[in-house]
Amino acid sequence: MDTFNKWHRQLPTLLVAALLTACGGGGGGGDNSAPPVLTPPVTNPPATSCVVSPTGQPGATGDTAIDGFNWFNYRRADIGLTMLTCNEFLNKAAVAHSNYLRLNNTVSHDEVSGNPGFFGATVKNRIENAGYVLGSEYAYGEVISAVSDRAGFTHAEELIAAIYHRFVIFEPMFREMGTGASSNGNGYTYFTSDMATRSLSAGLGLGKAVVYPRDGQTAVPTSFDSDTESPDPVPNQNTVGYPVSVHSDITASAGGIKVTSFTIRPRGGLQMVTRLLTHANDTHTSEQSAAIIPLSTLSANTTYDVSFSGTVDGVPVTKNWSFTTK
């Protein structure tokens, strides 16, 4: 049985057939036995040296795992979060899981002992089997995409668009990341990103938060198909407007983020009808995050003004910003 200190937190655990998955650190259990040798070998074997993300917007290398890694870091840095350091052990766990998904034609965070490519029953099992030592204070999360596209930037952007996945990707406390990809003969590609921290002493800080899309961001998508995410963030409706979110540290106290008002409107136009996601009204949203999802798609080439007021760690916070759609 695992024993966690007070800062070990549960991030959202989401499962969806055939497209997107997000998961975070959880309890013990499962099969933590040493993994067998993978047969057949992984499509993209574990790297012998880690990736170093470039400064600014990265160019595509053609490697799904590297491009996904770089794009996540680009988006994190662009909103004021720490870029994540590539970790060999998280790389190994991520590529092994992508290979397992391909070999078993499935999308899940769980692996079944005896199935081809088995590496560990749970996310925690796999990163520990790969050699990653969590320590006494830690948090970890995993996001997965599976689409008919090898482009790492595409996988990363699809995951960021999916709001529950975004909550994991933009966790301020994370410090390390590993990515892996595995493609079948038709180009259908499974991408996995494992993120973690072994110290919860550094993040944004008390009463601080970041937003996405950020102030002044351009070429923001106009819509998101909520049915591709499970649990569905907007039940009974598929195509909605692009989600807008606020993120604070996983160690946030005093109830994390509490929303007094959170609105979006086209510049000069009326306030849009939205679905608000907070921990108070949505069990799949952590206390450290909040989002609004417009119930109609955004207009192209339009500037939108967003206003947030509430508290973060009990500290009053007001943010007003704008972004422009593509």
N, C-alpha and C positions, 0 to 999 in steps of 0.2 A: 504494500500500500504506500502511495506517495504522501508525503507530508509537505504542505506548502506554507510559506510564511504569509503574512497578511497582505502582501502586495502581489501575490500570484492571482491574476485575473482571468476570467473566462471571456474570451472574445466570441463574436457570433459564430455559430455552427450552422452552416447552410448547405443543403444538398439540392442539386438540380440535375435532371437527366439531360445529358448530351451537350450542355453548353457551358455554364459557369458554376463554379463552386467556391465558397469561401469558408474558412474555418479558423478557429483560434485555440489557444491553449486550454486544456481541460484536465479532467481528473485522470486517475491512473486506470489500470486494468488493461486488458488486451494481451496479446502475445508479444513479449519483448525478447523472445529468443533470438540468437544470432541469425542473421538472414543468410539464406543459401546463395550460392553464386548465381547471378542472373543468366538465364538461358531462354531465348537467344540474347546476345549482347545488346546493350542499349543502343538506340539510334545515335544519340550524342553522348559519348562516354564522359564520365566525370573529368572536369578540366584539371590539368596539372598545375596551372597557375591561374590566379583569380583575375577577374575583370576589374579594371579601373575605369570608372565612368568619366567621360570627358566633361569639361566645363561647358555649360550652355547646351543648346539643343543638339543631340547626337545625330550622326549620320548612320544609316543602316549598314550593317556588316554582312547581312544575309544569314546570320546565325540567330535562330529564334530565341534561344536562351539569353545570349549576350544582348540582343536588341531589346528584349523585354526588361532585362536588368537595367540597362541604361535608361530606358524610357521611364520606368518607375522612379529612378533617381532624379531624372530631369524634372518630372512633375513635382516630386517632393521638394527639391531645392527651389523650384519656381514659386512655391507658396510659403517658403520660409522654414521648411523642415530640414533636418540633418540628412545628408545623403548617406545611404547605407553602405557599409564595407562588405565586399565580397568575402564569403567564408567558404572554404573548401568543403567542410563537412556538410553545411547546408546545401551546397551545390550537389554533393553526392546523394543526399536524401531526396532532393527535388528531381534530379534526373532519373533516379531509381523509381520514384513514384510515377513519373510521366511514362516511363517504360512499362510499368505494371498496368497502367490504364490502357495503353495501346495493346499490350498482349492479351488483355482480358476484355477489350472493347467495352469499357465502362467509364463512368465519371463518378468518383467517390473519394472521400478522404480515408475510408477504411479499406484495408487489404485483408484478404482471407488466406490464412496459412495453407500452403499446398498449391495455391494457384500459381501459374507462371509468373516469374518476376517478383514473388513475394519478398518484401524487405522489412516489414513491420506493420502490425495491425493498425496503429494509430499514428498521427502526426508526431507525437512525442516519442513513440517507439522508434520511428524511422530516423528522426534527427539524432537520437541518442545512439542508435545502432550505427549511424554513420560516423560517430565519434564526437558529436557536439556535446559539450558539458554545460548544462544549464546553470548550475550553481545554486545559491540559496535565494536570490531574488531574480525573478525572470518573468518574461512574457514571450509568447511565440504565436505565430499565426501562419496560415497557409491559404493561398488562393490558386485556383485552377481554371483554365479555360480549355475548351476543346472545340475547334472550328476548322473548316476547310480552307485554311490559310496558314502559311508558314511564317508570315511576317510577324516578328516579335512586337513591333510597334502596334500592330492591330490587336494582338492579344492583350497587351497592356492597356490600351485605350478602352477596349470592351470591358475589362475588369474595373477600370476606374469609373466608367459610366454606371455600372451596376452598384447601387448605393451601399448595400450591405458589404460588398467587397471593398468599396472605397474606404469604409470605416476602418478596415484592417490595414489596407495599403498606406493610409495616411496616419497611422498611429505614431505620434511624436516620439514615443519612448524607444521604438525599435532602433537598433544600431547596426545589425548585420543582416545579410540576405544571401540566399543561394537560389539559382534558377536552373531549370532543366527542361528539355523538350524532346518529344519523341513523335515521329511521323510514320504513317503507314504508306504503302505504295501509291495510294491515290492522293497523297498530300494532306490528308486529315491529320492535324497536329494537336498533340496534348502538351500544354505548357503548365508548369508548376513553379510557384515561387514560395519559398519558405523564409519567413522573417522572424527575427528574435532579438532579444536583449538579455544580457546576463547581469545587468545592473539597472536599477530603477531610480537612479539618483540624478539623472539629467534628462530634461525634456524641454517643453516650452516654459514651464514655471507656473507658479500659482497665479490663477486668474487670467491666464493668457490662452488664446485660441487662434487658429488659422482658418481660412475659408477657401472653398473651391466651388466654382471657378474663382480665381483671385481677381482682385481689383485691376482693371485694365486688360484682362485677358481677352484675346481675340480668337476668332475661328472656333468658337464654342459650338458643339452640336446643338441642334434644335430639338431633338427628341431622344427618347429612350423607350425600348420595348420591355415593359416591366414583366411580361410573362416569361422572359428568359431567365428570371431570377426567382429562386425559391428559398424561403417563402416569398410570395409575390408582394413587393412593397406597395402595389396599388391594385388590390383585388377588384375583379370584375371590369378591368380596363387594361388594355395592352399598351398602345402607343400613347405616351404622355410627354410632357416637357422634360428637358434635361434637369436632373436633380442638382440642387444647390445645398452645400453642407458647411457645417462648422465643426471643428475638431479640437479637442484638448487632451491633456495627458491622461493615460490610463490610471495613474495614481491620484487623479483629481479627487478632492474631498468635498464635503458639504453638498453632496448630491450631484457633483459634476456640472453639466450644463443644464440650466433651467431657462426656458424660453418665456419671455413676456410677450414679445411680438417678433414675427419673422415674415417678411413680405417681399414680393417681387412684382415689378410692373415695367412694361415697356416705357422708355423715356417719353414723358408727356401723355402717357396713357393711363388706363385704369389698373388698379391692383388685380392681379390674377388670382383665380381660385386655386388653392394648393392643398396637398395632403401633407400635414406636419408629422414628422417622425421624431419622437423623443422617447426616452426610456419610460416616461410616465404614461404614454399612450400606445407604445409599441414594444413588445417584449424582445424583439430582435435588434433593437437599437440600444447600444450601451449608454450608460450614464454620461459618458465623456463625449458624446456626439449628438448632433441634431441635424435635421435636413428638412427642406421643403421640396415637394415635387409638384410642379404645375400640372394641372389636370388637362390642359390643352398644350399642344406643341408650341414652341417658341417660333417667332417669325425669323426668316433669314435676314442677314445683314442689318440687324437691329440691336441697339444698345438697351440693356436692361439694368434697372436700378434696384438694388437689394438693400434691405434694412433689417438689422438684427438688434434686439435689445433683450437683456436678461442678465443672468449671473453665471460666472464660471468659478467654481470653488467658493461660492458665496460672494465673490467680488463683482460689483456691477460692471457690465460690459455693454457698450453700444458700438456697432459697426455699420457703416454705410459705404457701399461700394457698387461698382458697375462692371459689366462685361459686355462683349459684343459677339453676336452669333455669326456663323459662317454663311 
